[in-house]
Amino acid sequence: MVLKLSTSPFVSPKPSSRAVDPSGHSKPASSSSIVRLSFLNNTNNGSSNTSSQVKGLERRRHHHYVQPSSQKPKHGDDQLKLSAHDIFSWSKRLLRLISLTSVVFVILYAPTLKTQGVNHGFGGGTQYLTIVGLITTWICMALGLAADILQWPGWTRCKNAILPIVVPTECAVAGLYWGLVYKDVYNIYPDGHRYLPFWVDIQMHGLPFIFVLVEMFYYSPTFRVRRFIDFMSLAMFALVYICWSSLCAHMDGEWPYPILQNTPCPWERLRLMLVSSAVGLAMHVVISETHARTITNA
């Protein structure tokens, strides 16, 4: 019996390796046929292993999908922006809370100076420009804090409406106070003795201006300068204060500040008031134009 081996279609057929001798017995197959048979088996096993490996990779890729690396930084950027927004919001609230606390403390501390008669007279403390500035600063910061907590845009609009008055007023208070005290302490203190502690002095005539200036430039993104309306509003505010201070002096028989009390001529006194108002208006123009240019360049 002759054993027939399957051959590859790419190999030319060769004679059978098992021949029949004249005696009728078959001879064993040659080594070349055995090698050819093993090669075919290895080829079939290799192709099946390769296909199984590809299917395994596809299954793993389907069940364990890894997000591309190009999308990962986006999630990190969102977290960074969110944290920066939170820091900005909390710093804004912290500034307003500190300014409110500082102003309340000063307003409550001023009446304790009974020997100086700060809270006495017809107008009480409102005849002093410093106290008026502190009250307007407190209102401004309270409106801003209420807008943060209640999330109502009306509070923000009210705060932005009085901000052009508060900032120049506090600037005029700081500039005039320290300038007059540096020139002659008797311009502010009748006996020449600065009875206010330094830290209270700073809280009354320095820190409020810094608070409202930071509020205007950094924590009021919706605020926009209205040159004519803001200028006329500040001018009316200065005129109202001059009339109110004059009424208080007429009722009390003396002016709140020694520099006005020591001026004998009424016109000279009026000139000093107008010059002080002009300083506030000039500061308003400088600060407003700086803010407008900053918003334009941003």
C-alpha positions as CSV (number, residue, x, y, z in Angstrom):
1,M,0.0,0.0,0.0
2,V,1.4,3.4,-1.0
3,L,1.0,6.5,1.5
4,K,0.1,9.7,-0.3
5,L,1.1,13.0,1.3
6,S,-0.7,16.3,0.7
7,T,1.6,18.9,-0.8
8,S,1.4,22.6,-0.8
9,P,0.0,24.3,-3.9
10,F,3.1,26.5,-4.1
11,V,5.5,23.6,-4.3
12,S,5.9,21.6,-7.4
13,P,4.8,18.0,-7.0
14,K,7.4,15.4,-6.6
15,P,7.3,11.7,-7.0
16,S,6.0,9.7,-4.1
17,S,8.5,9.1,-1.4
18,R,7.3,5.6,-0.8
19,A,8.1,3.3,-3.7
20,V,7.4,-0.3,-4.3
21,D,10.3,-2.5,-4.8
22,P,10.2,-5.5,-7.2
23,S,9.4,-7.8,-4.2
24,G,6.1,-5.9,-3.6
25,H,7.1,-4.3,-0.2
26,S,6.8,-0.5,0.3
27,K,9.8,1.6,1.3
28,P,9.6,4.3,4.1
29,A,8.9,7.9,3.2
30,S,11.8,10.2,2.5
31,S,12.8,12.9,5.0
32,S,11.8,15.7,2.7
33,S,8.1,14.6,2.8
34,I,8.1,14.6,6.6
35,V,9.6,18.1,6.7
36,R,7.0,19.3,4.3
37,L,4.2,17.9,6.4
38,S,5.5,19.5,9.6
39,F,5.9,22.8,7.8
40,L,2.3,22.8,6.8
41,N,1.1,22.0,10.3
42,N,3.2,24.9,11.8
43,T,1.8,27.3,9.2
44,N,-1.8,26.5,10.1
45,N,-1.1,26.7,13.8
46,G,0.7,30.1,13.4
47,S,-2.2,31.6,11.4
48,S,-4.7,30.4,14.0
49,N,-2.6,31.8,16.9
50,T,-2.2,35.2,15.1
51,S,-5.9,35.5,14.6
52,S,-6.7,34.6,18.2
53,Q,-4.2,37.3,19.4
54,V,-5.8,40.0,17.2
55,K,-9.2,39.1,18.6
56,G,-7.9,39.2,22.1
57,L,-6.4,42.7,21.6
58,E,-9.7,43.9,20.1
59,R,-11.7,42.6,23.1
60,R,-9.3,44.2,25.6
61,R,-9.4,47.5,23.6
62,H,-13.2,47.4,23.6
63,H,-13.6,46.7,27.4
64,H,-10.7,48.7,28.6
65,Y,-10.9,51.9,26.6
66,V,-8.3,54.5,27.6
67,Q,-9.1,58.2,27.0
68,P,-6.6,59.8,24.7
69,S,-4.0,61.9,26.3
70,S,-5.0,65.0,24.4
71,Q,-8.3,65.2,26.3
72,K,-6.8,64.9,29.8
73,P,-5.3,68.4,30.1
74,K,-8.8,69.9,29.3
75,H,-10.2,68.4,32.5
76,G,-7.2,69.7,34.4
77,D,-7.6,73.2,32.9
78,D,-11.3,73.2,33.9
79,Q,-10.3,72.4,37.5
80,L,-7.7,75.1,37.5
81,K,-10.1,77.7,36.2
82,L,-12.7,76.7,38.8
83,S,-10.2,76.9,41.6
84,A,-9.0,80.3,40.4
85,H,-12.7,81.5,40.3
86,D,-13.3,80.3,43.8
87,I,-10.2,82.1,45.1
88,F,-11.3,85.3,43.4
89,S,-14.8,85.1,44.8
90,W,-13.6,84.3,48.4
91,S,-10.9,87.1,48.3
92,K,-13.6,89.5,47.2
93,R,-15.9,88.6,50.0
94,L,-13.0,88.7,52.5
95,L,-12.1,92.2,51.4
96,R,-15.6,93.5,51.8
97,L,-16.1,91.8,55.1
98,I,-12.8,93.3,56.5
99,S,-13.7,96.7,55.2
100,L,-17.2,96.5,56.8
101,T,-15.7,95.4,60.1
102,S,-13.1,98.2,60.0
103,V,-15.6,100.9,59.2
104,V,-18.1,99.7,61.9
105,F,-15.4,99.7,64.5
106,V,-14.3,103.2,63.7
107,I,-17.9,104.5,63.6
108,L,-18.5,103.0,67.0
109,Y,-15.2,104.1,68.4
110,A,-15.5,107.7,67.4
111,P,-18.3,108.6,69.8
112,T,-16.2,107.4,72.7
113,L,-14.0,110.4,72.2
114,K,-16.3,112.5,74.4
115,T,-13.7,115.1,75.3
116,Q,-13.4,116.1,71.7
117,G,-17.1,116.5,71.1
118,V,-17.1,114.4,68.0
119,N,-20.7,113.2,68.4
120,H,-22.1,116.5,69.8
121,G,-23.7,119.3,68.0
122,F,-26.5,119.7,65.5
123,G,-25.2,117.2,62.9
124,G,-23.3,114.9,65.1
125,G,-20.6,113.0,63.3
126,T,-22.1,113.7,59.9
127,Q,-20.7,117.2,59.9
128,Y,-17.2,115.7,59.4
129,L,-16.3,114.6,55.9
130,T,-14.4,111.6,57.3
131,I,-17.5,110.2,58.9
132,V,-19.5,110.8,55.8
133,G,-16.9,109.0,53.7
134,L,-16.9,106.1,56.2
135,I,-20.7,105.8,56.0
136,T,-20.7,105.8,52.1
137,T,-17.9,103.2,52.1
138,W,-19.9,101.0,54.5
139,I,-23.0,101.2,52.2
140,C,-20.9,100.5,49.1
141,M,-19.2,97.4,50.7
142,A,-22.5,96.2,52.2
143,L,-24.2,96.3,48.8
144,G,-21.3,94.4,47.3
145,L,-21.4,91.7,49.9
146,A,-25.2,91.4,49.7
147,A,-24.8,90.9,45.9
148,D,-22.4,88.1,46.5
149,I,-24.6,86.3,49.0
150,L,-28.0,86.9,47.4
151,Q,-26.9,86.8,43.8
152,W,-29.2,89.6,42.8
153,P,-27.9,92.0,40.1
154,G,-29.8,94.9,41.6
155,W,-27.4,95.2,44.5
156,T,-24.5,95.3,42.1
157,R,-26.0,98.1,40.1
158,C,-26.6,100.1,43.2
159,K,-23.1,99.6,44.4
160,N,-21.7,100.6,40.9
161,A,-23.9,103.7,41.0
162,I,-22.4,105.1,44.3
163,L,-18.9,103.8,43.6
164,P,-17.9,106.9,41.6
165,I,-18.8,109.1,44.6
166,V,-17.2,106.9,47.3
167,V,-13.8,106.6,45.7
168,P,-13.1,110.3,45.2
169,T,-14.5,111.2,48.6
170,E,-12.2,108.8,50.4
171,C,-9.3,110.0,48.2
172,A,-10.0,113.6,49.2
173,V,-10.3,112.6,52.8
174,A,-7.0,110.8,52.8
175,G,-5.2,113.5,50.8
176,L,-6.6,116.5,52.6
177,Y,-6.2,115.1,56.1
178,W,-2.6,113.9,55.8
179,G,-1.6,117.1,53.9
180,L,-3.2,119.4,56.4
181,V,-1.8,117.5,59.4
182,Y,1.7,117.5,57.8
183,K,1.5,121.2,57.1
184,D,0.1,122.2,60.5
185,V,-1.5,119.9,63.1
186,Y,-3.6,122.8,64.3
187,N,-5.5,122.7,61.0
188,I,-7.3,119.5,62.2
189,Y,-6.7,119.3,66.0
190,P,-7.7,122.4,68.0
191,D,-5.1,121.9,70.8
192,G,-2.4,120.5,68.5
193,H,-2.5,117.1,70.1
194,R,-3.2,114.1,67.8
195,Y,-5.4,112.2,70.2
196,L,-6.3,109.4,67.7
197,P,-4.1,106.3,68.0
198,F,-2.1,105.7,64.8
199,W,-3.9,102.4,64.0
200,V,-7.3,104.2,64.4
201,D,-6.0,107.1,62.3
202,I,-5.1,104.8,59.5
203,Q,-8.4,103.1,59.6
204,M,-10.2,106.4,59.4
205,H,-8.0,108.3,56.9
206,G,-6.2,105.6,54.8
207,L,-7.6,102.1,54.7
208,P,-11.1,103.1,53.4
209,F,-9.5,104.6,50.3
210,I,-7.5,101.5,49.6
211,F,-10.6,99.3,50.1
212,V,-12.8,101.2,47.7
213,L,-10.0,101.6,45.2
214,V,-9.4,97.8,45.1
215,E,-13.1,97.3,44.9
216,M,-13.4,99.6,41.9
217,F,-10.5,98.2,39.9
218,Y,-10.5,94.5,40.7
219,Y,-13.8,93.4,42.2
220,S,-16.3,95.4,40.0
221,P,-16.1,93.9,36.5
222,T,-19.5,95.3,35.5
223,F,-18.6,98.8,36.5
224,R,-18.2,101.3,33.7
225,V,-17.3,104.9,33.8
226,R,-19.9,107.5,32.8
227,R,-17.9,110.6,32.6
228,F,-20.6,113.3,32.6
229,I,-23.1,111.6,34.9
230,D,-20.4,110.6,37.5
231,F,-18.8,114.1,37.5
232,M,-22.2,115.8,38.0
233,S,-23.2,113.3,40.7
234,L,-19.9,114.0,42.6
235,A,-20.3,117.8,42.2
236,M,-23.9,117.6,43.6
237,F,-22.5,115.5,46.5
238,A,-19.9,118.1,47.3
239,L,-22.4,120.9,47.1
240,V,-24.8,119.1,49.5
241,Y,-22.0,118.5,52.0
242,I,-20.9,122.2,51.8
243,C,-24.5,123.2,52.5
244,W,-24.9,120.7,55.3
245,S,-21.6,121.6,57.0
246,S,-22.6,125.3,56.8
247,L,-26.0,124.6,58.4
248,C,-24.3,122.6,61.2
249,A,-21.9,125.4,61.8
250,H,-24.7,127.9,61.8
251,M,-26.6,125.9,64.4
252,D,-23.7,125.0,66.6
253,G,-21.9,128.4,66.3
254,E,-18.6,126.8,65.2
255,W,-17.1,124.9,62.3
256,P,-16.2,121.2,62.6
257,Y,-12.6,121.8,61.5
258,P,-10.2,124.4,63.0
259,I,-8.9,125.5,59.6
260,L,-12.4,126.7,58.8
261,Q,-13.1,128.1,62.2
262,N,-9.8,130.1,62.2
263,T,-10.7,131.7,58.8
264,P,-12.4,135.0,59.6
265,C,-13.7,135.9,56.1
266,P,-16.7,133.9,54.9
267,W,-15.6,134.1,51.3
268,E,-12.2,132.7,52.2
269,R,-13.9,129.9,54.0
270,L,-16.0,129.2,50.9
271,R,-12.9,129.3,48.8
272,L,-11.3,126.6,50.9
273,M,-14.4,124.4,50.6
274,L,-14.5,124.9,46.8
275,V,-10.8,124.0,46.6
276,S,-11.4,120.9,48.6
277,S,-14.2,120.0,46.3
278,A,-12.0,120.6,43.3
279,V,-9.4,118.2,44.7
280,G,-12.0,115.5,44.9
281,L,-13.3,116.2,41.4
282,A,-9.7,116.1,40.0
283,M,-9.1,112.8,41.8
284,H,-12.3,111.5,40.3
285,V,-11.2,112.4,36.8
286,V,-7.8,110.8,37.2
287,I,-9.2,107.6,38.7
288,S,-12.1,107.3,36.2
289,E,-9.8,107.8,33.2
290,T,-7.3,105.3,34.6
291,H,-10.1,102.8,35.1
292,A,-11.5,103.4,31.6
293,R,-8.1,102.9,30.0
294,T,-7.5,99.7,32.1
295,I,-10.9,98.2,31.0
296,T,-10.2,99.2,27.3
297,N,-6.7,97.6,27.3
298,A,-7.8,94.4,29.2
